[in-house]
Amino acid sequence: MLSQQEIRQVLGEAVRSGGDFAELFWEDKEEHDIDYTGGKVGRATTVRTVGVGIYLLRGDKSVYVCTNDLRLSSLMEQARRAAQLLDSGAAGSLVIPPFVQQQIVSPNPVEISPVEVENARKIQLLRDTSAGLSGYSGLRSLDIGYSDKDQRVMIANTEGLFTTDRRTACRLRLRATMEGKDGRLLSRWDDYVRPVGFEAFRDTGATVDFAKDFLGRMATSLKAEPIRSCTVPVVLEAGSCGTFWHECCGHPLESIAIASGSSEFCGQLGKKVASDKVTLLDDGTIPGMYGSEAVDDEGTPTRRNVLIENGVLKGYLCDRMGGRRLGMQSTGNGRKQDYTYAPTSRMTNTFLAPGTDDEEEMIRDIDQGLFVTGCGGGCGGREFSIEITEGWWIENGKLVHPVSGLTLNGRGMEVIKLVDRVGSKLEPDFGGFCGASSGLVPTTSFQPRMRVSAMAVGGTAE
């Protein structure tokens, strides 16, 4: 790692030509992957990534440069390059105060570093999980992959900030193909992921149970019947169906969307934008959650952000530049995949707060509608579209047959006004990735069971 004196030299060189802020982001990341297919170990890889990014701002202009050449001479050259690209035309006069080391506490402490665990133990985990999955009718293939990540970062800037953080995660990825009785094939994948060290796998039974549930849901989906496109009441199950909020509200509430004017939430602070039932939060401090970190990738401590409260818009998700453009402070949401990306505003753990409504009644009083139990990917903006991987068709208040391969569609600000029930049982989502302009970042999106009184459903039946 660079010395603090060397960091000061690099930052000083970056602002010499008139930048009003500079940041240095140092990263050392080690990743391991092991494939296990057909009872045999396939590829096993180890990748170590070390590099530095330099972020330079002046007003609402920014430049980001990066390198994996960590010699001081190279970093000084990159700092000069950033200053030339910014081309402020002004002489620098910024005085960098002494660095103050931030004392942080990780929301996800590590007990057993996966880097220090030998491959034999990781392979045995794959074997034990695979051995517990025999006897599934129609299962044509099952691949299990192990991966872990141990990322250490250091962030320093011209305001005197100096901080370090460690982000670790371990994952099992299941990829399966199953054949139904009618010969139809279904291929899916799912992840068992925890933002901790190898202690995530102390109980092998937990990974077997996860895999059995995954295969059981696939078997149910193979019995799914098509439905026509329609507009009906939609109940979204507790847990990972919070993808709905990620797409229809989360992205439009990021400062990059607000500052560009592309979001319908522009200029709506303090105004009613949703049903009274809706209180939406983003919280990067929750222990054990995949989207949690002690600090964001700009060194700002993460925090609990209230976005919508009882239907009223209360805030946006801001990184440093987004905050500048909006006249706000960073909310601890400046995130990026690694040192090769500039940070921007991103979600962490986004969730709908629990309400008081009866979960069973939400389904019981629907004549015809949809009960969504699993969401796939989606896209957000003024309009959103979310893939429905698992669900049930409702008739006369009862679940009558499984459905799959549908989409939920609509305009976010219109649909969230139609939320008419929110249950009391908040269920977590153990996490996935969100991809945007600053790369892939770990996030969660979750909720209690909730209902929208009418939503457009894209079907496949004639």
TIDREN-892339 format. One record per residue (C-alpha): residue in three letters; x, y, z. Coordinates in steps of 0.25 Angstrom, whole numbers, plus 5000, padded with zeros to 4 digits. Last residue first. Example, Ala and Ser with C-alpha at 12.3 -4.5 7.8 and 13.67 -1.06 7.14 Angstrom:
SER505549965029;ALA504949825031;
This chain:
GLU478849354890;ALA479649324903;THR480949384906;GLY480649484917;GLY481049634920;VAL480449674933;ALA479949824934;MET479649854949;ALA478449884957;SER478149884972;VAL479649864976;ARG479849774987;MET480949744998;ARG481649635005;PRO482849695013;GLN483949755005;PHE485349724999;SER486449784990;THR487849744992;THR489149804986;PRO490549764982;VAL491149854971;LEU491349824956;GLY491949934948;SER491950084950;SER490950114939;ALA489950014944;GLY489849864948;CYS489249824961;PHE489749694967;GLY489049594976;GLY488649584990;PHE488149505002;ASP486749565001;PRO486149585015;GLU484649565019;LEU483849675026;LYS482549615032;SER481549725034;GLY480849725021;VAL480649845012;ARG479249865004;ASP478749964995;VAL479950004986;LEU479250074975;LYS480050204976;ILE481350124974;VAL480850084960;GLU480650224955;MET482050274959;GLY482750154954;ARG482150154940;GLY481750004936;ASN482149864933;LEU482149734941;THR482649624932;LEU482249474930;GLY483049344928;SER482449264939;VAL481049224944;PRO480649124954;HIS479149084956;VAL477949114964;LEU478349194976;LYS477049234983;GLY476349364985;ASN475249344974;GLU476349314964;ILE477849344966;TRP478949304956;TRP480249264963;GLY481649314962;GLU483049284958;THR484049344948;ILE483349484947;GLU484249574938;ILE484149724942;SER483949844933;PHE483949984937;GLU483550124931;ARG484150254935;GLY485350174938;GLY485550034942;CYS486049904935;GLY485749764940;GLY486449634944;GLY485749514950;CYS484549514961;GLY483949404969;THR482749384977;VAL481749474969;PHE480249444972;LEU479449494960;GLY477949534959;GLN476549494957;ASP475449504968;ILE476349554978;ASP475849554993;ARG476649444998;ILE477949484992;MET478249605001;GLU477449545012;GLU478549445014;GLU479549545017;ASP478749635027;ASP479149775026;THR479949845037;GLY481149905029;PRO482549865028;ALA483649965022;LEU483949945007;PHE485349915004;THR486649954998;ASN487949905003;THR489149974995;MET488650064984;ARG489550134974;SER490050284972;THR491350284964;PRO492750244966;ALA493750244954;TYR494150104950;THR495450034948;TYR495750034963;ASP494549934965;GLN493049914964;LYS492650044968;ARG491850124979;GLY491550264984;ASN490350234992;GLY490750295006;THR489750395006;SER490650504999;GLN490250645003;MET489250724994;GLY489250844985;LEU488750754973;ARG489950754964;ARG490850754976;GLY490150634982;GLY490150554969;MET491650584969;ARG491850534983;ASP490950414982;CYS489450434985;LEU488250344988;TYR487050444988;GLY486150484999;LYS484750505006;LEU483650474995;VAL482350465002;GLY481550335002;ASN481650295016;GLU483150325016;ILE483850315003;LEU485350315002;VAL485850295016;ASN487350275016;ARG488050185027;ARG489550215026;THR490850175019;PRO492050255024;THR492650335012;GLY493950275007;GLU493750304993;ASP493450154990;ASP492450145001;VAL492750125016;ALA492550015026;GLU491849935015;SER490449865014;GLY489849825000;TYR490049675004;MET489349685017;GLY489849625030;PRO489849745038;ILE488949865033;THR489849985030;GLY489550015015;ASP488150055017;ASP487150095006;LEU485750125011;LEU484350125005;THR483050155013;VAL481850125004;LYS480450105010;ASP480050245009;SER480150224994;ALA481250284986;VAL481750424980;LYS481250524991;LYS482150644990;GLY483250675000;LEU484350654989;GLN483650644975;GLY484550734967;CYS485050614959;PHE484350484963;GLU483950464949;SER485450434946;SER486250474933;GLY486550614938;SER488050584938;ALA488250624952;ILE487050534957;ALA487550414949;ILE489050424954;SER488450454968;GLU487850314969;LEU486350324972;PRO485950274958;HIS486850154960;GLY486150114973;CYS484750144970;CYS484250054959;GLU485449964958;HIS485849944972;TRP484449944977;PHE484049834968;THR485249754972;GLY484649754986;CYS484149614980;SER485349564988;GLY484649555001;ALA483149555003;GLU482249514992;LEU481649614982;VAL480149614980;VAL479649674967;PRO478249724964;VAL477949714949;THR478349774936;CYS478449664925;SER479349594915;ARG478849454914;ILE479249334923;PRO480149214920;GLU480149094930;ALA481249064939;LYS481548914942;LEU483048934939;SER483049044949;THR482748954960;ALA483948864957;MET484848984956;ARG484349024970;GLY484648894975;LEU486048904969;PHE486349034976;ASP485748984990;LYS486648864989;ALA487848954986;PHE487549044998;ASP487348915007;VAL488748865002;THR489348995005;ALA488849005019;GLY489248855022;THR490648895019;ASP490648965032;ARG491949035034;PHE491849095020;ALA491749245023;GLU492849225032;PHE493649235019;GLY493649385021;VAL492549485021;PRO491549555011;ARG490749425009;VAL490249364995;TYR489449244991;ASP489249284977;ASP488249234967;TRP488249184952;ARG487149144943;SER486949044931;LEU485548994927;LEU485348884917;ARG483948844912;GLY483748694909;ASP482348694913;LYS482748624926;GLY483648734930;GLU485148744927;MET486148814937;THR487348884934;ALA488148944946;ARG489149044949;LEU489449064964;ARG490449174969;LEU491049164983;ARG491649294988;CYS492549354998;ALA492749505001;THR493749595007;ARG493849745007;ARG494949815015;ASP495049965018;THR496150065019;THR496050215022;PHE496750345020;LEU495950475018;GLY496750605019;GLU495850685009;THR496850654998;ASN496450514998;ALA496850375003;ILE496250235000;MET496850105004;VAL496149974999;ARG496249825002;GLN495449724995;ASP495349574998;LYS494449504988;ASP493949364988;SER493449264978;TYR492849124977;GLY492149074965;ILE491048964964;ASP490648904951;LEU489348814950;SER488948754938;ARG487648674933;LEU486848674945;GLY485548614941;SER485248534954;TYR486148584965;GLY486748464972;SER488048514977;LEU488248654982;GLY489048634996;ALA490248584989;SER490448714981;THR490448794994;ASP491548705000;ARG492348704987;LEU492348854986;LEU492748875001;GLN493848764999;ILE494348854987;LYS494448974996;ARG495148895007;ALA496148844997;ASN496348984991;GLU497049025004;VAL496449135013;GLU497349255015;VAL496749335004;PRO495349305009;SER495749385022;ILE495049315034;GLU494349405044;VAL494049525035;PRO493249645040;ASN491949695032;PRO491449825037;SER492949865038;VAL493349965049;ILE494050095045;GLN495050185051;GLN495450295040;GLN496850325040;VAL497050485039;PHE497950525028;PRO498650665030;PRO497950775021;ILE498150785006;VAL498350925002;LEU497650954989;SER498251074981;GLY498351014967;ALA498451104955;ALA497251114946;GLY496951074931;SER496150954936;ASP496650854926;LEU496050734933;LEU496750644923;GLN498050724927;ALA497850704942;ALA497550554940;ARG498850534932;ARG499650604943;ALA499050504953;GLN499350394944;GLU500750434943;MET500850444958;LEU500350304959;SER501350254949;SER502550324957;LEU502050264970;ARG502050124964;LEU500650054966;ASP500550024951;ASN499149964951;THR498550094946;CYS497350184947;VAL496750314942;TYR495450384945;VAL495150524941;SER493950614946;LYS493250744943;ASP492150794952;GLY493050894960;ARG494450844958;LEU494650694961;LEU495750594960;TYR495650444963;ILE496950364963;GLY496850214962;VAL497850114967;GLY498149964964;VAL498249824970;THR497449704964;ARG497749564969;VAL497149444961;THR497049304965;THR496449194957;ALA495949054958;ARG495348994945;GLY494648864946;VAL494448774958;LYS493648654955;GLY492348604960;GLY491648644947;THR492048784948;TYR492848854959;ASP493448994956;ILE494349064965;ASP494649214966;HIS495549294975;GLU495649444976;GLU496649534982;LYS496549684982;ASP497549794986;GLU496949934983;TRP497450084984;PHE496450194982;LEU497150334982;GLU496150454982;ALA496350594977;PHE495550724979;ASP495550864974;GLY496350844962;GLY497150964957;SER498450914951;ARG499150864963;VAL497950784968;ALA498450654962;GLU499950674967;GLY499450704981;LEU498650574981;VAL499950494976;GLN500850564986;ARG499850544998;ILE499750394994;GLU501250384995;GLN501350445008;GLN500150355013;SER501050235009;LEU500550144997;MET500050005000;
